[in-house]
Amino acid sequence: MTTFTPALRAEALKVLTLRSLCGALFAMFAVTTAFSALAGSSGTSDPDFDPLFTALSGVLPGQIAAIAFGALAVSSEYQGHGIRLSLAAVPRRGRWFAAKLVAVAVPVLAVGLLTACAALVAARAGLGAAADGLTTGEQVRGVVGCGIYLTLMALFAAGLTALFRSGMATLSTVIPFILVVAFVIGDAAGGVADFLPDRAGQVALQQTHDGTLGPWTGLAVTALWAAAAVLAGAWRLRHRDA
């Protein structure tokens, strides 16, 4: 642990001092809260209206900022060959990558939980009596699930960026995937779409849900996607010279 702490401190310092990363966290908070507030002020005549998902629906555009955060945190290492300096300071690549992932996960989780609380409060102000059916347990589960979901998507992006060695390649792959595949092709794919990383994790944001996955099993599926990306990134880091 004593050898891991300096590496973690260094990676955390990088995250806190890069304006683009702080901007991504702010964008995640602002976009999610704003879109949730707009959703809460809209009509609730839809027969499939889900007050919890409506209140947290700002996560759909807000997750792009979380993905960008994870991608930028890793891709910044490959600009100007900064990865060589990082690995010179921490020769054990697995230790360095683990520190980088923790430095990504902790701020996204903290800001994600704060964002979910703000989005829920903003949306409930607009929903009024339409949200009275939400229990305390459902709201807590939605807020916690939202924070975990955003964190997993950031780690998913971080792992892919280590694999591709390019933040642009990650963003060009993941963002169209969640915007096109999940919403357009996903409905035509039937039950298979429920196991996509975004669709699975978003079950935790719903008051009621149909299908194979529940709130926590859905997040577990998203976690498996994130773990696969991280392992692939770790393999690429280990088997390629910086």
N, C-alpha and C positions, 0 to 999 in steps of 0.2 A: 504493500500500500504506500509506503514511503517513497518508492521509486515511481509510482504512478501519479502521485499528487503534483509534483513539479510539471509533469507533462499536461495534466489536466488544467493546472493554473495557467500555463502558457496558452493553451487552446482557448480557454475561457476569455483570456485577455484579448486574443485576436477577435473573437466574436463581439466583445463589448466595444472594441475600438474601430471596427469597420463600419462606416456610415451606411453602406448598402445593406448590411445585415440588420442594423438597428432600424433602418427604414422599412425593411421587409416585415419585421415584427410589428411596427406601428401600422403598416398597411393591413396586416392581418386583423388587428384590433379594429381599425377604423372601418374597413370594408365590411367585415362581418357584422359589426354593430349597426352600421348604416343600412345595410340590406335587410337585416332582421327587423329593424324599426319600420322600414318601408313595407315589408311583408305583413307586419302586425297591423298597420294602418289600412291595409287593403281589405276587400270584402271577404267574408267567410261563408259564402253561399255554396261553395264546392261541397258536394255530398261526401267526398273523401277527406274533408278537412281534418287535419291533425294539428291541434294547437301547439304541441311540443315541437314538432318538425317545422311548423311555420315560424315559431319563435327563434329557432336555431338555423333557419334556412340560409342565413347569411354566410354560413360555413361553406356553402357551395362555391361562391366566388372567393371567399376568404382563404380557402385552402390553397389557392394558387400562390398566395404570399408565403404560406408555410412551406410549400414545395420549393419555391424560389430560395427561401432561407436555407434549406438543407442543401440545395444544389450549389448556391454561392459559397457557403461555408467550406465546402470541399474544393470547388473549382478555383477558389482564390489561391489555393496552394500550388496550382499548376501555372499560375501567371508569373512570369519572370523566374521560373524554376525555383520558386519558394519551397517546393516540396523537398528539394535537396537540403536546404538549411534545416527544415523541420526534422528530417530523418537523420541528419548529422547530429542534432541535439538529442534525438530519441532514436537510436539505431534499431531498436526492436519495433518493427513496423506494426505488429499487432497491438502493442501497447499504445503507440501513437494514434492508430486508427480508433482504438477504444476511447481514448481521451477526446478525440475529435467528435465522436458520436455522442458522448456524454455532454460535451459543450454545445452540441446541437439540440439534444433532447430536453435538457433542463430548462433553458429559456423558452422554448416553444411550449412546453407543458405549462410553465408558470403563466406566460402570456395567454395561452390557450384557455386556461381555466378562468382567468380574468375576463377574457373576451366573451366566453360563453355566459358568464354571469351578466355582463353588460348587455349582451344581445338579448338575453331572456328578459331582463328588466325593461329594456327599450321596447321590445315587441309586446310584452304584456300590457304596457301602458296603452298601446293601440288596440289590442284585442279586447280588452275590457272583460265583460262577462263571458265571452267566448272561451276564455282560458280558465274559468273558475273550476272546471272539472279536473284540472291537473293536480295531482297529489304532490306532497313534498318529496316523496320518494322518487317519483317520476322526474321531477325537476332536478333533483340532485343527480340522478342517474344520467340525465341529459347533459348536464354541465360537466360532470366527470368524464362521460363518454366523449364529449366534444373535445376536451383537452387531450385525452388519450389519442383520439382519432387524428387530430392535427399533428401531434408528436410523431405518430407512426408514419404519416404521409411525408413529414420532413425527413425522417430516417430512411424511408423508401427512396426519396430523391437523393439523399446523401450517398447511399449505397450504390445507386445507379451511376452517380457522378464519378465515384471512385472506379467503377467498372469502365465507363466510357472515357474517363479522364477529361471530361468536358461538361461544363454546366449547360452550355447551349444545346448539346446533344440530349441531355436529360430533359430540359424544359421542352425541347421540340418533340420529345417522345411522350412524356407524361401528360402534359397539358392537353394536347389533342386527344390523348387516350381517355382522359376523364371527361372531356367536353363532348367528344364525338361518340366514342365507343360505348360509354356507359349510358348515355342518354338517347342515342339514335339506334345504334346496332344492338345495344343491350336489351331493349324491349323485344326485339325480334329473336334474340338468342334464348329466350325462355329462362328456365331455372338456372342455366349456366351463368347468366349475368349476375346472379345473387352472390357469386363467389369472386367477382372482381374486387380489387382492393378498396375502391371508393364505395361501391354499392354495399359491400358487406359491412364496412365500418359505420356507415350512415344509419344502419338499423338502430344503433344506440340513441339516435336523435329522434326516434319516433315514439309516440305514446303507445300506439298499437302497431303490430306488424304481422304480416302474413309471410309464409314461406318457410324454408328449412332453417334459417338462421335466426337466432334471438339477438338481443343487444350485446351480450358478452361473447357469444360464439362468433358473432359478426366481427367484433373487434379482434378476436383471436385469429380469424382468417386474414384480416388486414395485417396483423402482426406477423403472420407467416410470410406474406408477401414482402414485408419490410425486412424480415430476417433473411429471406432468400436473396434480396438485393444487397444487403450488408455482407453476407457471406461471399457473394460473387465479387463485390468490390474488394473485400479483404484478400480473396484469391488473386485478383489482378494486381493488387498492391504488392503482394508477397512475391509474385512470379515475374514482375517486370521491373527493370531498373528505373529509378526516379529520373 
